[in-house]
Amino acid sequence: MKLRVALVRGPIVSTTRSLNNEATPCLGLAYVSGYARAHGYAPTIVDAIGEGLNRYWPLAAHPGYVCQGLTVEEVLERMPRDPDVIGFSAMFSGEWPVQRELMTAMRREFPKAVLVAGGEHITALPEYSLRDCPALDVCVRGEGEHTFYELLEHLGEGRDLSAVNGVAYLDDDGQFRANEHMPRIRELDQIPWPDWPEGYLEKFWAAGKSYGVASERDMPLLVSRGCPYQCTFCSSPQMWTTLYRLRDADDVIAEIEHYRTRYAITSLQLYDLTAITKKSWTVEFTTKLLARGIDLKWSLPSGTRSEALDHETLSLLRRTGCTYLVFAPESGSPNTLRKIKKKIQLPRITASILEAKRQGIVVRTNLIIGFPHETRREVFQTIRYGLMLAARGVDEVSINIFSPYPGSELYRELAAAGAIELGDRYFLKLTSLNSDYTRTNPLTLNPVMGPRELALYRISFMVLNYLVGYMLYPRRIWRTLRNVFMSRHSAATVFEHRLKDALGRKVRATG
C-alpha cells in the first residue's frame, strides 16, 4: 500500500506596505505531485496561498509584517486525515519563520507523520533548518521530484535514509547527515507535466493573480531547468547546479495544446530562470507555434539574457504573441558586472532591449545596486544606465537593492566574514526587501553606502523612471488609467498590475 502524501505551501509573508509580493500558482509542488502521481501515489495539495487569496492577517510575533493566505489553523483544517508524509515547499528564506511555525503545528497535529521540506532555502541551509525546526525530519536538496519519490519508496519499505541520495537529516545521535546529491534529471521530457488540482488555477484567475502581467487565464510553464551561468548573487548554482537543459519543443507544444483544451487558457508565462539562451531552440519553438496556429499571448517575466535575442528571434517572439519581456542586465557598471560574474556585454544587451521595443514588445529591465564591493560611482553608473533605458522607451526599469540570499556565492563570503547572523530578523528583512519602497532601513551590507542612502537612491530612481517614461511617452498615461481602472484583467506592465492589485486590496480592507 502506497503512503498517504500531503504537499503543503504556507502563506506569503510581506511587510504591511509591500506592493509586489504577488500570489502565484505553486509550480514546484505541482511538478512534485505530478511525478509522485505518475509513480502510483495520490498526493493531496494544500496551498495556503491558493486557498486564501486576498486574505491578510498580521504576524503577531513580528509587528509590521503580514501574511496572505490561510492561517496555520485553517491549513490544519484542510489537511487529509492521517497523512504518512507531509512535504513542504520552503522556497524563500524570507518566509522561513512562518514555515517553521506551520511545520511545528503539523508535528503537534500529526505526530507520526514524516515531515519533509525542499526548495531554495532548505537546499542552502539544511542543517540550520533541521536544528531551528525540530519538527522537520528530512530536507530534500536541489531538484526535488525524483529525490522525493525515492524518499517515499524508502520510507514505505522501512529502509534507512542513508541510502537516499539528495536528502539531509539528523541521525539518532543528533548528528547532521547530508547524503550525496541526486544527479540532475537530464531528460526533461521524462518528467510528467504538473499536476494541477481541480479548480486550483481558476481561483488565481478569478482573483487576477499572476507572476508577470496578468491576462484572463495565465498558465505557468517551464521550458528549461537550471542556468549555465554563475552570478555571485544567485542561489541557482547551488540549487540546480550549472547544468542547463531545454525541453524538446514538441513536448512543450503538446503541453500547451493540452492546456488550451483543458483550461481554455489565454496566456503563457514562462517561469524559467533563463529561458532563452539558444537561438536554434527559440526559432524552432516559435516556428512550431505558428505552424500549429497557437494564438496565445505569452511572456517571460523572470528576466532573460540577450545572447539569442536578435532581430530574427525577437520578430518571431512578437509574431507568436510574446507581449512582455524582461531583461536582466543587473548593472550599468562594467566593473560590477565583472565582479558579480555577470558575463554579458552592455552594448549587446542594450541593443537587444531596444530592438525588442522596436518590435512592439513591452519591455522591463532589472537592475541591482548596493553590492558589498560597489562604490557610489558604480551605483551612479547603474542609475544613469537605467534612466537612459527609460528615456529610450523601456516601459519599466526596476532597481533593487542587493539581497544576500542563502545559497549564493556572495552570501557564503559574507557569512564567512561574520557579516550575517542567521535568525528571524535576518530572514524577515529579506522578505519584501524590494517590494516595499517605504522602507528607509533595508537590509544592506555595503561598507560605503548605508541602508538609508541606498533606499533613497532606489526610491528616487523609481520616481524618475516612471516620470521620464510618462513624460516622454504620454500615451502610456491613458493606457495605465484604462488598464488600472477600466479593465478587469488587462495590464501592460507589472506596475499597472500591482497598482490594480494594491487598489483592490485597499478596497477590500475598507469595504
VMD Tcl script that draws the C-alpha trace (Angstrom):
set ca {
  {0.00 0.00 0.00}
  {1.36 3.40 -1.01}
  {1.99 6.02 1.66}
  {-0.56 8.79 2.13}
  {1.11 12.02 0.99}
  {0.18 15.67 1.55}
  {2.04 18.56 -0.07}
  {1.77 21.91 1.70}
  {2.62 25.51 0.87}
  {2.43 28.16 3.58}
  {1.23 31.77 3.22}
  {3.09 34.68 1.66}
  {4.98 36.83 4.16}
  {5.44 40.53 3.45}
  {5.59 43.90 5.12}
  {2.32 45.72 5.63}
  {3.16 48.16 2.81}
  {4.55 45.71 0.27}
  {3.38 46.23 -3.30}
  {4.98 43.34 -5.12}
  {4.74 40.07 -3.18}
  {2.23 38.57 -5.57}
  {0.38 35.31 -5.14}
  {1.17 32.81 -7.91}
  {0.35 29.14 -8.53}
  {2.85 26.77 -6.92}
  {4.51 25.23 -9.96}
  {7.13 23.43 -7.87}
  {4.60 21.44 -5.82}
  {2.58 20.73 -8.96}
  {5.67 19.12 -10.53}
  {6.45 17.10 -7.39}
  {2.82 15.97 -7.22}
  {2.78 15.03 -10.91}
  {5.94 12.96 -10.53}
  {4.65 11.16 -7.45}
  {1.26 10.53 -9.07}
  {2.95 9.04 -12.13}
  {4.61 6.53 -9.78}
  {1.45 5.38 -8.09}
  {0.97 7.89 -5.26}
  {-2.06 10.16 -4.83}
  {-0.80 13.39 -3.21}
  {-3.14 15.98 -1.78}
  {-2.04 19.60 -2.26}
  {-2.94 22.09 0.47}
  {-1.90 25.57 -0.64}
  {-2.42 28.28 1.96}
  {-1.93 30.93 -0.71}
  {-4.28 29.48 -3.32}
  {-6.96 28.76 -0.72}
  {-6.68 32.20 0.90}
  {-6.16 34.71 -1.90}
  {-6.55 38.34 -0.85}
  {-6.86 37.39 2.81}
  {-4.36 39.19 5.03}
  {-3.59 38.63 8.69}
  {-0.94 40.19 10.93}
  {2.14 38.27 12.00}
  {1.62 38.83 15.71}
  {5.16 37.94 16.77}
  {6.65 40.37 14.25}
  {4.92 43.79 14.05}
  {4.99 45.36 10.60}
  {4.62 42.04 8.78}
  {1.51 40.35 7.40}
  {0.67 37.03 5.78}
  {-1.53 36.49 2.76}
  {-3.40 33.20 2.73}
  {-4.85 30.74 5.19}
  {-3.84 30.88 8.83}
  {-1.96 27.95 10.35}
  {-5.17 26.71 11.96}
  {-7.03 26.86 8.64}
  {-4.28 24.90 6.90}
  {-4.59 22.18 9.54}
  {-8.34 22.04 8.97}
  {-7.83 21.33 5.26}
  {-5.29 18.57 5.74}
  {-6.26 15.00 4.76}
  {-6.75 12.53 7.57}
  {-3.65 10.79 8.97}
  {-1.01 11.55 6.29}
  {2.12 9.41 6.39}
  {4.35 12.03 4.77}
  {3.90 15.80 4.66}
  {6.03 17.66 2.13}
  {6.54 21.41 2.46}
  {7.57 23.91 -0.16}
  {10.06 26.18 1.65}
  {11.26 28.21 -1.31}
  {12.07 31.63 0.10}
  {14.18 32.32 3.15}
  {12.03 35.35 3.97}
  {9.13 33.03 4.76}
  {11.08 30.62 6.96}
  {9.77 31.89 10.35}
  {6.17 31.22 9.28}
  {7.07 27.93 7.59}
  {8.70 26.82 10.82}
  {5.54 27.69 12.77}
  {3.46 25.73 10.27}
  {5.73 22.66 10.50}
  {5.67 22.79 14.29}
  {1.86 22.86 14.26}
  {1.81 19.92 11.83}
  {4.01 17.92 14.17}
  {1.58 18.50 17.03}
  {-1.40 17.56 14.87}
  {0.21 14.57 13.13}
  {2.89 13.21 15.49}
  {3.53 10.06 13.43}
  {3.93 11.76 10.04}
  {7.33 12.25 8.42}
  {7.83 15.95 7.69}
  {9.90 16.77 4.60}
  {10.84 20.16 3.14}
  {12.57 21.30 -0.03}
  {13.35 24.39 -2.06}
  {15.99 27.11 -2.28}
  {16.07 27.88 1.45}
  {16.24 24.23 2.50}
  {18.94 23.44 -0.08}
  {21.08 26.34 1.11}
  {20.60 25.81 4.87}
  {19.68 22.17 5.55}
  {21.41 21.79 8.92}
  {20.24 25.15 10.18}
  {16.66 24.34 9.14}
  {16.70 20.95 10.88}
  {18.07 22.38 14.12}
  {15.94 25.52 14.05}
  {12.79 23.45 13.46}
  {12.92 20.18 15.44}
  {9.58 19.19 13.88}
  {11.29 18.80 10.48}
  {12.59 15.30 9.74}
  {14.14 15.40 6.27}
  {15.47 18.05 3.88}
  {15.36 17.47 0.11}
  {18.25 19.32 -1.51}
  {18.17 20.54 -5.09}
  {15.84 19.25 -7.79}
  {13.02 17.63 -5.89}
  {10.90 15.29 -7.97}
  {12.98 12.12 -8.12}
  {14.56 12.60 -4.70}
  {11.15 12.94 -3.06}
  {9.89 9.85 -4.90}
  {12.94 7.82 -3.79}
  {12.37 9.03 -0.23}
  {8.74 7.86 -0.35}
  {9.82 4.45 -1.60}
  {12.42 4.06 1.17}
  {10.01 5.21 3.86}
  {7.30 2.87 2.58}
  {9.66 -0.10 2.72}
  {11.15 0.89 6.07}
  {14.64 1.34 4.65}
  {17.31 3.58 6.12}
  {17.61 7.19 4.92}
  {21.33 6.79 4.36}
  {20.57 5.14 1.02}
  {18.58 8.10 -0.34}
  {20.74 10.49 -2.34}
  {19.83 14.18 -2.18}
  {18.49 14.28 1.38}
  {19.79 15.61 4.71}
  {18.66 14.74 8.22}
  {19.75 14.40 11.85}
  {20.57 10.84 12.85}
  {19.57 9.18 16.14}
  {22.57 10.78 17.85}
  {21.65 14.25 16.61}
  {24.47 14.32 14.08}
  {23.83 16.10 10.79}
  {23.93 13.81 7.75}
  {23.94 15.04 4.16}
  {23.87 12.26 1.58}
  {25.38 12.62 -1.86}
  {23.49 14.89 -4.21}
  {21.00 13.27 -6.52}
  {22.14 13.70 -10.15}
  {20.08 16.21 -12.08}
  {17.36 14.83 -14.36}
  {18.88 15.18 -17.81}
  {15.93 14.10 -19.97}
  {13.36 16.75 -19.08}
  {10.75 15.20 -21.34}
  {10.61 12.23 -18.97}
  {9.30 14.46 -16.18}
  {5.48 14.31 -16.03}
  {3.63 17.56 -16.56}
  {2.48 19.44 -13.45}
  {-0.47 18.06 -11.51}
  {-2.97 20.89 -11.01}
  {-5.81 20.06 -8.57}
  {-9.36 20.54 -9.80}
  {-10.38 24.18 -9.56}
  {-6.96 25.32 -8.29}
  {-5.83 27.53 -11.17}
  {-9.29 29.01 -11.58}
  {-9.00 30.66 -8.15}
  {-5.90 32.58 -9.22}
  {-7.54 33.62 -12.49}
  {-10.69 34.82 -10.77}
  {-8.60 36.91 -8.37}
  {-6.44 38.37 -11.17}
  {-3.25 36.92 -9.69}
  {-0.25 36.39 -11.92}
  {3.55 36.18 -11.84}
  {4.04 38.81 -14.51}
  {1.46 40.86 -16.39}
  {-1.99 39.34 -15.87}
  {-4.41 38.37 -18.59}
  {-7.62 36.44 -18.13}
  {-6.28 32.88 -17.78}
  {-2.48 32.73 -17.38}
  {-0.77 29.33 -17.42}
  {2.60 28.82 -15.68}
  {5.09 26.99 -17.90}
  {8.69 25.78 -17.75}
  {10.65 25.09 -20.93}
  {14.05 24.64 -19.26}
  {15.79 23.87 -15.99}
  {18.89 25.34 -14.45}
  {21.15 28.13 -15.63}
  {24.61 27.75 -17.20}
  {25.90 30.92 -15.56}
  {27.33 31.54 -12.08}
  {26.26 35.01 -10.96}
  {27.56 35.54 -7.44}
  {24.26 36.95 -6.07}
  {22.16 34.00 -7.27}
  {21.45 30.73 -5.45}
  {20.70 28.79 -8.64}
  {24.15 27.15 -8.94}
  {23.67 25.51 -5.54}
  {20.01 24.64 -6.09}
  {20.22 23.41 -9.67}
  {23.96 23.20 -10.39}
  {25.03 24.81 -13.67}
  {23.56 22.01 -15.78}
  {21.17 23.70 -18.20}
  {18.63 21.67 -20.13}
  {15.90 22.67 -22.57}
  {12.82 20.55 -23.12}
  {12.04 19.19 -26.55}
  {9.98 21.82 -28.36}
  {7.36 19.24 -29.38}
  {6.80 18.27 -25.74}
  {6.29 21.93 -24.81}
  {3.86 22.39 -27.70}
  {1.93 19.29 -26.62}
  {1.64 20.62 -23.07}
  {0.41 23.99 -24.35}
  {-2.21 22.35 -26.57}
  {-3.35 20.24 -23.62}
  {-3.87 23.39 -21.55}
  {-5.76 25.08 -24.39}
  {-8.18 22.17 -24.48}
  {-8.38 21.58 -20.73}
  {-8.40 25.16 -19.41}
  {-9.09 27.46 -22.39}
  {-6.00 29.46 -21.41}
  {-5.37 32.92 -22.83}
  {-1.70 33.37 -21.94}
  {1.52 31.54 -21.11}
  {4.00 32.75 -18.53}
  {7.45 31.19 -18.63}
  {8.72 30.81 -15.07}
  {12.20 29.80 -16.29}
  {15.20 31.43 -14.66}
  {16.93 31.62 -18.06}
  {14.50 30.61 -20.77}
  {16.19 31.86 -23.93}
  {19.85 31.03 -24.46}
  {19.84 29.03 -27.69}
  {18.68 30.72 -30.86}
  {18.06 27.43 -32.67}
  {15.64 26.23 -29.96}
  {13.83 29.58 -29.86}
  {13.39 29.63 -33.64}
  {12.16 26.02 -33.62}
  {9.69 26.67 -30.80}
  {8.22 29.85 -32.26}
  {8.05 28.38 -35.77}
  {6.08 25.42 -34.44}
  {3.72 27.74 -32.55}
  {2.97 29.47 -35.84}
  {2.62 26.18 -37.73}
  {0.12 24.83 -35.18}
  {-1.88 28.05 -35.24}
  {-1.48 28.54 -31.49}
  {-2.79 32.04 -30.85}
  {-1.87 32.95 -27.27}
  {-0.18 35.79 -25.50}
  {2.99 34.78 -23.72}
  {5.65 36.44 -21.63}
  {8.98 35.96 -19.88}
  {8.57 37.72 -16.52}
  {11.62 36.25 -14.76}
  {14.36 38.06 -16.65}
  {16.45 36.74 -19.53}
  {19.71 37.41 -21.36}
  {20.39 38.76 -24.83}
  {22.58 36.14 -26.49}
  {19.82 34.69 -28.67}
  {17.60 37.77 -28.95}
  {18.44 39.44 -32.24}
  {16.12 40.90 -34.88}
  {15.09 37.48 -36.22}
  {14.24 35.86 -32.90}
  {12.55 38.96 -31.47}
  {10.37 39.29 -34.56}
  {9.37 35.63 -34.17}
  {8.60 36.23 -30.49}
  {6.36 39.14 -31.43}
  {4.60 37.22 -34.21}
  {3.80 34.37 -31.86}
  {2.24 36.62 -29.23}
  {5.11 37.48 -26.88}
  {3.89 40.75 -25.39}
  {6.08 41.16 -22.31}
  {9.80 40.52 -21.99}
  {12.09 41.07 -19.00}
  {15.83 41.53 -19.44}
  {18.29 41.22 -16.58}
  {21.39 43.35 -17.23}
  {21.69 43.77 -13.40}
  {24.15 46.68 -13.55}
  {25.30 49.58 -15.68}
  {28.82 49.31 -14.30}
  {31.27 47.12 -16.25}
  {33.33 46.70 -13.08}
  {30.33 45.48 -11.10}
  {29.34 43.09 -13.88}
  {32.80 41.59 -13.82}
  {32.83 41.17 -10.04}
  {29.40 39.53 -9.87}
  {30.35 37.23 -12.79}
  {27.50 38.51 -14.94}
  {29.01 37.55 -18.26}
  {27.21 39.97 -20.55}
  {28.24 42.83 -22.78}
  {26.27 46.00 -22.02}
  {26.23 47.27 -25.64}
  {24.89 43.91 -26.81}
  {22.12 43.60 -24.24}
  {21.19 47.26 -24.75}
  {20.85 46.68 -28.48}
  {18.64 43.66 -27.81}
  {16.46 45.63 -25.39}
  {15.94 48.45 -27.87}
  {15.25 46.00 -30.70}
  {12.54 44.39 -28.58}
  {10.96 47.83 -28.17}
  {11.10 48.41 -31.91}
  {9.27 45.11 -32.36}
  {6.44 46.43 -30.18}
  {7.11 44.26 -27.12}
  {6.56 45.71 -23.65}
  {9.99 45.58 -22.00}
  {11.17 45.62 -18.40}
  {14.77 45.57 -17.19}
  {16.05 44.53 -13.77}
  {18.96 46.30 -12.12}
  {20.65 45.87 -8.73}
  {22.58 48.34 -6.58}
  {24.38 48.03 -3.27}
  {26.63 45.03 -3.83}
  {29.16 44.75 -0.97}
  {32.05 45.85 -3.20}
  {30.29 48.71 -5.01}
  {31.29 52.34 -4.88}
  {28.98 55.31 -5.33}
  {30.42 55.83 -8.79}
  {29.39 52.31 -9.81}
  {25.91 52.78 -8.34}
  {25.52 56.06 -10.24}
  {26.61 54.28 -13.44}
  {23.73 51.85 -12.95}
  {21.26 54.66 -12.22}
  {22.41 56.56 -15.32}
  {22.09 53.42 -17.42}
  {18.58 52.81 -16.12}
  {17.46 56.35 -16.87}
  {18.91 56.06 -20.38}
  {16.81 52.94 -20.93}
  {13.69 54.72 -19.65}
  {14.35 57.65 -21.98}
  {14.81 55.25 -24.92}
  {11.36 53.77 -24.36}
  {11.80 50.83 -21.98}
  {8.46 50.52 -20.21}
  {9.76 49.56 -16.78}
  {13.23 49.83 -15.29}
  {13.38 48.30 -11.84}
  {16.23 48.91 -9.40}
  {16.56 46.53 -6.48}
  {18.90 46.56 -3.51}
  {21.27 43.61 -3.30}
  {19.91 40.78 -1.16}
  {22.34 38.28 0.42}
  {20.26 35.20 -0.26}
  {21.39 31.93 1.33}
  {22.97 29.64 -1.24}
  {24.64 32.37 -3.28}
  {28.39 32.84 -3.52}
  {28.18 36.34 -2.03}
  {26.14 35.04 0.89}
  {28.80 32.45 1.66}
  {31.53 35.09 1.56}
  {29.59 37.44 3.82}
  {28.65 34.67 6.25}
  {32.27 33.50 6.46}
  {33.30 37.07 7.28}
  {30.74 37.23 10.09}
  {28.62 39.88 8.36}
  {25.42 37.81 8.54}
  {23.76 36.38 11.62}
  {21.07 33.82 10.82}
  {17.78 34.30 12.62}
  {14.21 35.50 12.18}
  {15.26 39.14 11.97}
  {17.57 38.40 9.05}
  {15.04 36.23 7.21}
  {12.19 38.68 7.60}
  {14.38 41.54 6.38}
  {14.83 39.58 3.15}
  {11.10 39.45 2.54}
  {9.69 42.46 0.70}
  {13.18 43.96 0.55}
  {12.49 45.22 -2.96}
  {8.71 45.45 -2.95}
  {8.25 47.84 -0.02}
  {9.55 51.18 -1.23}
  {8.66 52.89 2.05}
  {11.46 51.08 3.84}
  {14.14 53.53 4.87}
  {16.28 50.95 6.66}
  {16.51 47.92 4.37}
  {18.96 45.07 4.84}
  {22.23 46.19 3.23}
  {25.84 45.09 3.51}
  {27.74 47.80 1.68}
  {30.52 49.42 3.78}
  {30.43 52.67 1.79}
  {26.70 53.35 1.49}
  {24.31 52.77 4.37}
  {20.74 51.47 4.12}
  {19.10 54.90 4.15}
  {21.33 56.15 1.35}
  {20.63 53.13 -0.84}
  {16.92 53.35 -0.06}
  {16.99 57.00 -1.15}
  {18.73 56.10 -4.41}
  {16.16 53.38 -5.11}
  {13.02 55.39 -4.46}
  {14.41 58.47 -6.25}
  {15.28 56.39 -9.27}
  {11.88 54.69 -9.38}
  {10.08 58.05 -9.29}
  {12.35 59.45 -12.02}
  {11.99 56.28 -14.08}
  {8.21 56.50 -14.31}
  {8.25 60.29 -14.59}
  {10.59 60.10 -17.59}
  {8.55 57.32 -19.15}
  {5.19 59.04 -18.83}
  {6.50 62.47 -19.87}
  {8.33 61.27 -22.97}
  {5.64 58.74 -23.90}
  {2.36 60.39 -22.80}
  {0.21 57.70 -24.45}
  {1.16 55.50 -21.51}
  {-0.85 57.74 -19.18}
  {-4.12 56.79 -20.88}
  {-3.02 53.16 -21.15}
  {-2.34 52.95 -17.43}
  {-5.60 54.68 -16.47}
  {-7.55 52.37 -18.77}
  {-5.85 49.20 -17.57}
  {-5.99 50.02 -13.86}
  {-9.47 51.48 -13.59}
  {-11.49 50.28 -16.59}
  {-10.34 46.73 -17.34}
  {-10.68 43.73 -15.09}
  {-7.71 41.71 -16.32}
  {-5.75 43.83 -18.78}
  {-2.36 45.25 -17.82}
  {0.63 46.17 -19.96}
  {3.22 46.29 -17.19}
  {3.83 44.80 -13.76}
  {3.45 48.34 -12.35}
  {-0.09 48.52 -13.70}
  {-0.87 45.02 -12.47}
  {0.47 45.66 -8.96}
  {-1.20 49.07 -8.75}
  {-4.52 47.49 -9.63}
  {-3.96 44.79 -7.04}
  {-2.97 47.32 -4.35}
  {-6.07 49.41 -5.01}
  {-8.20 46.29 -4.87}
  {-6.55 45.33 -1.61}
  {-7.34 48.74 -0.14}
  {-10.96 48.47 -1.21}
  {-11.26 45.01 0.35}
  {-9.64 46.19 3.57}
  {-12.02 49.13 3.93}
  {-15.13 47.56 2.43}
}
mol new
graphics top color blue
foreach p $ca { graphics top sphere $p radius 0.5 }
foreach p [lrange $ca 0 end-1] q [lrange $ca 1 end] { graphics top cylinder $p $q radius 0.2 }
display resetview
